[in-house]
Amino acid sequence: MTSPTKAPPLYPKTHILAASGVAALLSLALLVFPSREVEAQKTYLNLDLDNAAELSLQEKDDLRPLEEQAKPSPFAQIETPNDQQNTASQDTTPQEQDAAVSATDLPPEDPSQKVVNVANGDTLSTVFAKVGLSATTLHEVLNSSKEAKQLSRLKIGQALEFKLSPEGQLESLHSKLSDLESITLTKTEKGYTFKRDEVTPDVTNAYAHGVINSSLFVAAKRAGLSHNLTMDLANIFGYDIDFAMDIREGDEFEVIYEKKVIEDRHVGTGNILSARFTNRGKTYTAVRYTDKQGNTSYYSADGTSMRKAFIRTPVDFARISSRFSNGRRHPILNKIRAHKGVDYAAPRGTPIKAAGDGKVALAGRKGGYGNTVIIQHGSRYRTLYAHMQGFAKGVRTGSNVKQGQIIGYIGTTGLSTGPHLHYEFQVNGTHVDPLSQKLPMADPIARNEKQRFMQQSKPLMARMDQERSTLLALNKR
């Protein structure tokens, strides 16, 4: 039996090798030099299709196969150049249209008008230098009038608007100090003239209510009161409430105050007209009243003066670090020694106020007390303020001071372990605890003023009652 013969190959081996080589070259060419269609498809495949819902109609159209994109729409129209321009303007946002405007289409910057915003560390000298004005010009401006010197009181962020002559000389300077005040300096033939413009706002009455959970300042800010109004509120009730130690969680306050408005825009606050403060379950009231002679003070709702001969605390919102005691161990001398006063710990430089009207018996060094002020209040009362960093301007031995006037600043002079005020209160030469001392009262409303006062007090108290009722009703909903 003969073996079968092998069939001849369909293609010669050399043809197969040649074809394989050509295929390899084509594959390499496609990898290195892909066609436009392939490259376009590769680009589209890189898009995030999960966000396809957010794509524009044009982008979705671009994702269709190229064959479908090539088919003209049955609704296609021939677009004129104007149509194309209109279409472009409709498809772009106003911001995009503004960005598309070339720099040549924008109005040229006026070299005579320059605005400088005051930065940290700036002085009027550095600001003038930024706009190319010389030190000579600055000197002429500041010496043109007493009012012009106020230009040097700069605030960070304040805008100064300069107008310069073609030669680069100052023609005018304008700055808005607040919503209510602006100043302008103008060059004239005789020098510079200074002008202050003030806007008179409309004044309305506003109501605020707050409950103290952590501090008076936090509660007041939450109620919409400014820092100054909060300080005013504390000063009004400072004769009866020691804000350093008496405040408790749950204390609450109500205030009717003046609100300054320009064109329905809040631009500031004025005086507190009436207030109520509940501290430890006891409620105090206050009404602002100006008598026929023009004297203004606060009185309780029935006409009793809120002002007393002495304020409770000579330092605002300080922490009591040591109380009045006859058997305290001195922290430096390390021996039992009577502590005949109250220590208020506060940051160095905190203002110290006179507890009452009086005459300064001493303003100077006093042994372990360090820098000390002693004030004599009439014949019976005397107060002492020790360990001061320094004395306020005008406070010296023999000078007269008013209640609430700043007499010095917290320090750590003398025998002191840290910055604090040591405060003593004497009655007829005997030291007493100022925290427990019953303070003498000031005069109430005069009889001939009482009826006029009540005509102001009653409506204000009624307004607070109404506002409070409305607030409680809203909270119950």
JOJOKA-V818568 format. One record per residue. N is the residue number from 1. RES is the residue in one small letter. SS is DSSP state (A for helix, B for strand, O for the rest). NEAR is the number of other C-alpha atoms within 8 Angstrom. Layout:
BEGIN
n=N res=RES ss=SS near=NEAR
n=N res=RES ss=SS near=NEAR
END
This chain:
BEGIN
n=1 res=m ss=O near=2
n=2 res=t ss=O near=3
n=3 res=s ss=O near=4
n=4 res=p ss=O near=4
n=5 res=t ss=O near=4
n=6 res=k ss=O near=4
n=7 res=a ss=O near=4
n=8 res=p ss=O near=4
n=9 res=p ss=O near=5
n=10 res=l ss=O near=4
n=11 res=y ss=O near=6
n=12 res=p ss=O near=7
n=13 res=k ss=A near=6
n=14 res=t ss=A near=6
n=15 res=h ss=A near=8
n=16 res=i ss=A near=9
n=17 res=l ss=A near=8
n=18 res=a ss=A near=8
n=19 res=a ss=A near=8
n=20 res=s ss=A near=8
n=21 res=g ss=A near=8
n=22 res=v ss=A near=8
n=23 res=a ss=A near=8
n=24 res=a ss=A near=8
n=25 res=l ss=A near=8
n=26 res=l ss=A near=8
n=27 res=s ss=A near=8
n=28 res=l ss=A near=8
n=29 res=a ss=A near=9
n=30 res=l ss=A near=9
n=31 res=l ss=A near=7
n=32 res=v ss=A near=6
n=33 res=f ss=O near=6
n=34 res=p ss=O near=9
n=35 res=s ss=O near=7
n=36 res=r ss=A near=6
n=37 res=e ss=A near=7
n=38 res=v ss=A near=8
n=39 res=e ss=A near=9
n=40 res=a ss=A near=8
n=41 res=q ss=A near=8
n=42 res=k ss=A near=8
n=43 res=t ss=A near=8
n=44 res=y ss=A near=8
n=45 res=l ss=A near=6
n=46 res=n ss=O near=6
n=47 res=l ss=O near=6
n=48 res=d ss=O near=6
n=49 res=l ss=A near=5
n=50 res=d ss=A near=5
n=51 res=n ss=A near=7
n=52 res=a ss=A near=8
n=53 res=a ss=A near=5
n=54 res=e ss=A near=5
n=55 res=l ss=O near=8
n=56 res=s ss=O near=6
n=57 res=l ss=A near=6
n=58 res=q ss=A near=6
n=59 res=e ss=A near=8
n=60 res=k ss=A near=10
n=61 res=d ss=A near=8
n=62 res=d ss=A near=7
n=63 res=l ss=O near=7
n=64 res=r ss=O near=8
n=65 res=p ss=O near=6
n=66 res=l ss=A near=7
n=67 res=e ss=A near=6
n=68 res=e ss=A near=7
n=69 res=q ss=A near=10
n=70 res=a ss=A near=6
n=71 res=k ss=O near=6
n=72 res=p ss=O near=6
n=73 res=s ss=O near=5
n=74 res=p ss=O near=4
n=75 res=f ss=O near=4
n=76 res=a ss=O near=6
n=77 res=q ss=O near=4
n=78 res=i ss=O near=4
n=79 res=e ss=O near=7
n=80 res=t ss=O near=6
n=81 res=p ss=A near=6
n=82 res=n ss=A near=7
n=83 res=d ss=A near=8
n=84 res=q ss=A near=9
n=85 res=q ss=A near=8
n=86 res=n ss=A near=8
n=87 res=t ss=A near=8
n=88 res=a ss=A near=8
n=89 res=s ss=A near=9
n=90 res=q ss=A near=7
n=91 res=d ss=A near=6
n=92 res=t ss=O near=8
n=93 res=t ss=O near=8
n=94 res=p ss=A near=6
n=95 res=q ss=A near=6
n=96 res=e ss=A near=8
n=97 res=q ss=A near=10
n=98 res=d ss=A near=7
n=99 res=a ss=A near=7
n=100 res=a ss=A near=6
n=101 res=v ss=O near=8
n=102 res=s ss=O near=7
n=103 res=a ss=A near=5
n=104 res=t ss=A near=5
n=105 res=d ss=A near=6
n=106 res=l ss=O near=7
n=107 res=p ss=O near=5
n=108 res=p ss=O near=4
n=109 res=e ss=O near=4
n=110 res=d ss=O near=5
n=111 res=p ss=O near=6
n=112 res=s ss=O near=10
n=113 res=q ss=B near=9
n=114 res=k ss=B near=10
n=115 res=v ss=B near=8
n=116 res=v ss=B near=9
n=117 res=n ss=B near=9
n=118 res=v ss=O near=13
n=119 res=a ss=O near=7
n=120 res=n ss=O near=5
n=121 res=g ss=O near=4
n=122 res=d ss=O near=9
n=123 res=t ss=O near=8
n=124 res=l ss=A near=10
n=125 res=s ss=A near=9
n=126 res=t ss=A near=8
n=127 res=v ss=A near=11
n=128 res=f ss=A near=12
n=129 res=a ss=A near=10
n=130 res=k ss=A near=8
n=131 res=v ss=O near=7
n=132 res=g ss=O near=7
n=133 res=l ss=O near=12
n=134 res=s ss=O near=8
n=135 res=a ss=A near=9
n=136 res=t ss=A near=6
n=137 res=t ss=A near=9
n=138 res=l ss=A near=12
n=139 res=h ss=A near=8
n=140 res=e ss=A near=8
n=141 res=v ss=A near=10
n=142 res=l ss=A near=11
n=143 res=n ss=O near=9
n=144 res=s ss=O near=10
n=145 res=s ss=O near=10
n=146 res=k ss=O near=8
n=147 res=e ss=A near=6
n=148 res=a ss=A near=12
n=149 res=k ss=A near=10
n=150 res=q ss=A near=7
n=151 res=l ss=A near=8
n=152 res=s ss=A near=7
n=153 res=r ss=O near=6
n=154 res=l ss=O near=9
n=155 res=k ss=O near=6
n=156 res=i ss=O near=8
n=157 res=g ss=O near=7
n=158 res=q ss=O near=11
n=159 res=a ss=B near=10
n=160 res=l ss=B near=12
n=161 res=e ss=B near=11
n=162 res=f ss=B near=13
n=163 res=k ss=B near=11
n=164 res=l ss=B near=14
n=165 res=s ss=O near=9
n=166 res=p ss=O near=6
n=167 res=e ss=O near=5
n=168 res=g ss=O near=9
n=169 res=q ss=O near=8
n=170 res=l ss=B near=12
n=171 res=e ss=B near=10
n=172 res=s ss=B near=11
n=173 res=l ss=B near=12
n=174 res=h ss=B near=11
n=175 res=s ss=B near=11
n=176 res=k ss=B near=11
n=177 res=l ss=O near=9
n=178 res=s ss=O near=6
n=179 res=d ss=O near=7
n=180 res=l ss=O near=10
n=181 res=e ss=B near=11
n=182 res=s ss=B near=12
n=183 res=i ss=B near=12
n=184 res=t ss=B near=11
n=185 res=l ss=B near=12
n=186 res=t ss=B near=10
n=187 res=k ss=B near=10
n=188 res=t ss=B near=7
n=189 res=e ss=O near=4
n=190 res=k ss=O near=4
n=191 res=g ss=B near=7
n=192 res=y ss=B near=10
n=193 res=t ss=B near=10
n=194 res=f ss=B near=11
n=195 res=k ss=B near=7
n=196 res=r ss=B near=8
n=197 res=d ss=B near=7
n=198 res=e ss=B near=7
n=199 res=v ss=O near=7
n=200 res=t ss=O near=5
n=201 res=p ss=O near=8
n=202 res=d ss=B near=7
n=203 res=v ss=B near=8
n=204 res=t ss=B near=8
n=205 res=n ss=B near=8
n=206 res=a ss=B near=8
n=207 res=y ss=B near=10
n=208 res=a ss=B near=10
n=209 res=h ss=B near=10
n=210 res=g ss=B near=11
n=211 res=v ss=B near=9
n=212 res=i ss=O near=13
n=213 res=n ss=O near=7
n=214 res=s ss=O near=7
n=215 res=s ss=O near=8
n=216 res=l ss=A near=8
n=217 res=f ss=A near=8
n=218 res=v ss=A near=9
n=219 res=a ss=A near=13
n=220 res=a ss=A near=12
n=221 res=k ss=A near=10
n=222 res=r ss=A near=8
n=223 res=a ss=O near=9
n=224 res=g ss=O near=7
n=225 res=l ss=O near=10
n=226 res=s ss=O near=8
n=227 res=h ss=A near=8
n=228 res=n ss=A near=6
n=229 res=l ss=A near=11
n=230 res=t ss=A near=12
n=231 res=m ss=A near=8
n=232 res=d ss=A near=9
n=233 res=l ss=A near=10
n=234 res=a ss=A near=9
n=235 res=n ss=A near=8
n=236 res=i ss=A near=10
n=237 res=f ss=O near=12
n=238 res=g ss=O near=12
n=239 res=y ss=O near=13
n=240 res=d ss=O near=7
n=241 res=i ss=O near=10
n=242 res=d ss=O near=11
n=243 res=f ss=O near=11
n=244 res=a ss=O near=11
n=245 res=m ss=O near=7
n=246 res=d ss=O near=9
n=247 res=i ss=O near=12
n=248 res=r ss=O near=8
n=249 res=e ss=O near=7
n=250 res=g ss=O near=7
n=251 res=d ss=O near=13
n=252 res=e ss=B near=11
n=253 res=f ss=B near=11
n=254 res=e ss=B near=12
n=255 res=v ss=B near=13
n=256 res=i ss=B near=14
n=257 res=y ss=B near=13
n=258 res=e ss=B near=13
n=259 res=k ss=B near=12
n=260 res=k ss=B near=13
n=261 res=v ss=B near=13
n=262 res=i ss=B near=9
n=263 res=e ss=O near=4
n=264 res=d ss=O near=5
n=265 res=r ss=B near=6
n=266 res=h ss=B near=8
n=267 res=v ss=B near=9
n=268 res=g ss=B near=7
n=269 res=t ss=B near=9
n=270 res=g ss=B near=8
n=271 res=n ss=B near=7
n=272 res=i ss=B near=13
n=273 res=l ss=B near=11
n=274 res=s ss=B near=13
n=275 res=a ss=B near=13
n=276 res=r ss=B near=11
n=277 res=f ss=B near=12
n=278 res=t ss=B near=11
n=279 res=n ss=B near=13
n=280 res=r ss=O near=8
n=281 res=g ss=O near=6
n=282 res=k ss=B near=6
n=283 res=t ss=B near=8
n=284 res=y ss=B near=10
n=285 res=t ss=B near=11
n=286 res=a ss=B near=14
n=287 res=v ss=B near=13
n=288 res=r ss=B near=11
n=289 res=y ss=B near=10
n=290 res=t ss=B near=9
n=291 res=d ss=O near=8
n=292 res=k ss=O near=6
n=293 res=q ss=O near=5
n=294 res=g ss=O near=6
n=295 res=n ss=O near=7
n=296 res=t ss=B near=8
n=297 res=s ss=B near=10
n=298 res=y ss=B near=12
n=299 res=y ss=B near=17
n=300 res=s ss=O near=12
n=301 res=a ss=O near=12
n=302 res=d ss=O near=6
n=303 res=g ss=O near=11
n=304 res=t ss=O near=10
n=305 res=s ss=B near=14
n=306 res=m ss=O near=13
n=307 res=r ss=O near=10
n=308 res=k ss=B near=11
n=309 res=a ss=O near=10
n=310 res=f ss=O near=10
n=311 res=i ss=O near=13
n=312 res=r ss=O near=12
n=313 res=t ss=O near=10
n=314 res=p ss=O near=10
n=315 res=v ss=O near=10
n=316 res=d ss=O near=7
n=317 res=f ss=O near=6
n=318 res=a ss=O near=9
n=319 res=r ss=B near=9
n=320 res=i ss=B near=11
n=321 res=s ss=B near=8
n=322 res=s ss=B near=7
n=323 res=r ss=O near=9
n=324 res=f ss=O near=9
n=325 res=s ss=B near=9
n=326 res=n ss=B near=8
n=327 res=g ss=B near=8
n=328 res=r ss=B near=9
n=329 res=r ss=B near=8
n=330 res=h ss=O near=9
n=331 res=p ss=O near=6
n=332 res=i ss=O near=7
n=333 res=l ss=O near=5
n=334 res=n ss=O near=7
n=335 res=k ss=O near=6
n=336 res=i ss=B near=8
n=337 res=r ss=B near=9
n=338 res=a ss=B near=8
n=339 res=h ss=B near=11
n=340 res=k ss=O near=11
n=341 res=g ss=O near=15
n=342 res=v ss=B near=15
n=343 res=d ss=B near=12
n=344 res=y ss=B near=14
n=345 res=a ss=B near=11
n=346 res=a ss=O near=11
n=347 res=p ss=O near=8
n=348 res=r ss=O near=11
n=349 res=g ss=O near=8
n=350 res=t ss=O near=9
n=351 res=p ss=B near=10
n=352 res=i ss=B near=11
n=353 res=k ss=B near=12
n=354 res=a ss=O near=13
n=355 res=a ss=O near=12
n=356 res=g ss=O near=12
n=357 res=d ss=O near=11
n=358 res=g ss=B near=12
n=359 res=k ss=B near=11
n=360 res=v ss=B near=16
n=361 res=a ss=B near=10
n=362 res=l ss=B near=11
n=363 res=a ss=B near=13
n=364 res=g ss=B near=10
n=365 res=r ss=B near=8
n=366 res=k ss=O near=8
n=367 res=g ss=A near=6
n=368 res=g ss=A near=6
n=369 res=y ss=A near=12
n=370 res=g ss=O near=15
n=371 res=n ss=B near=15
n=372 res=t ss=B near=15
n=373 res=v ss=B near=13
n=374 res=i ss=B near=12
n=375 res=i ss=B near=12
n=376 res=q ss=B near=12
n=377 res=h ss=B near=12
n=378 res=g ss=O near=6
n=379 res=s ss=O near=6
n=380 res=r ss=O near=8
n=381 res=y ss=B near=12
n=382 res=r ss=B near=12
n=383 res=t ss=B near=13
n=384 res=l ss=B near=12
n=385 res=y ss=B near=12
n=386 res=a ss=B near=12
n=387 res=h ss=B near=19
n=388 res=m ss=B near=17
n=389 res=q ss=B near=13
n=390 res=g ss=B near=9
n=391 res=f ss=B near=10
n=392 res=a ss=O near=9
n=393 res=k ss=O near=5
n=394 res=g ss=O near=5
n=395 res=v ss=O near=11
n=396 res=r ss=O near=9
n=397 res=t ss=O near=9
n=398 res=g ss=O near=8
n=399 res=s ss=O near=9
n=400 res=n ss=B near=8
n=401 res=v ss=B near=12
n=402 res=k ss=O near=9
n=403 res=q ss=O near=12
n=404 res=g ss=O near=10
n=405 res=q ss=O near=8
n=406 res=i ss=B near=9
n=407 res=i ss=B near=13
n=408 res=g ss=B near=12
n=409 res=y ss=B near=14
n=410 res=i ss=B near=18
n=411 res=g ss=B near=14
n=412 res=t ss=O near=15
n=413 res=t ss=O near=11
n=414 res=g ss=O near=10
n=415 res=l ss=O near=10
n=416 res=s ss=O near=9
n=417 res=t ss=O near=7
n=418 res=g ss=O near=6
n=419 res=p ss=O near=13
n=420 res=h ss=B near=15
n=421 res=l ss=B near=14
n=422 res=h ss=B near=12
n=423 res=y ss=B near=12
n=424 res=e ss=B near=14
n=425 res=f ss=B near=13
n=426 res=q ss=B near=11
n=427 res=v ss=B near=10
n=428 res=n ss=O near=7
n=429 res=g ss=O near=8
n=430 res=t ss=B near=6
n=431 res=h ss=B near=10
n=432 res=v ss=B near=11
n=433 res=d ss=O near=12
n=434 res=p ss=O near=10
n=435 res=l ss=O near=5
n=436 res=s ss=O near=5
n=437 res=q ss=O near=7
n=438 res=k ss=O near=4
n=439 res=l ss=O near=7
n=440 res=p ss=O near=7
n=441 res=m ss=B near=8
n=442 res=a ss=O near=9
n=443 res=d ss=O near=6
n=444 res=p ss=O near=8
n=445 res=i ss=O near=11
n=446 res=a ss=O near=6
n=447 res=r ss=A near=6
n=448 res=n ss=A near=5
n=449 res=e ss=A near=10
n=450 res=k ss=A near=10
n=451 res=q ss=A near=8
n=452 res=r ss=A near=7
n=453 res=f ss=A near=11
n=454 res=m ss=A near=11
n=455 res=q ss=A near=8
n=456 res=q ss=A near=9
n=457 res=s ss=A near=10
n=458 res=k ss=A near=9
n=459 res=p ss=A near=8
n=460 res=l ss=A near=12
n=461 res=m ss=A near=10
n=462 res=a ss=A near=8
n=463 res=r ss=A near=8
n=464 res=m ss=A near=12
n=465 res=d ss=A near=8
n=466 res=q ss=A near=8
n=467 res=e ss=A near=9
n=468 res=r ss=A near=9
n=469 res=s ss=A near=8
n=470 res=t ss=A near=8
n=471 res=l ss=A near=8
n=472 res=l ss=A near=8
n=473 res=a ss=A near=8
n=474 res=l ss=A near=7
n=475 res=n ss=A near=6
n=476 res=k ss=A near=5
n=477 res=r ss=O near=4
END
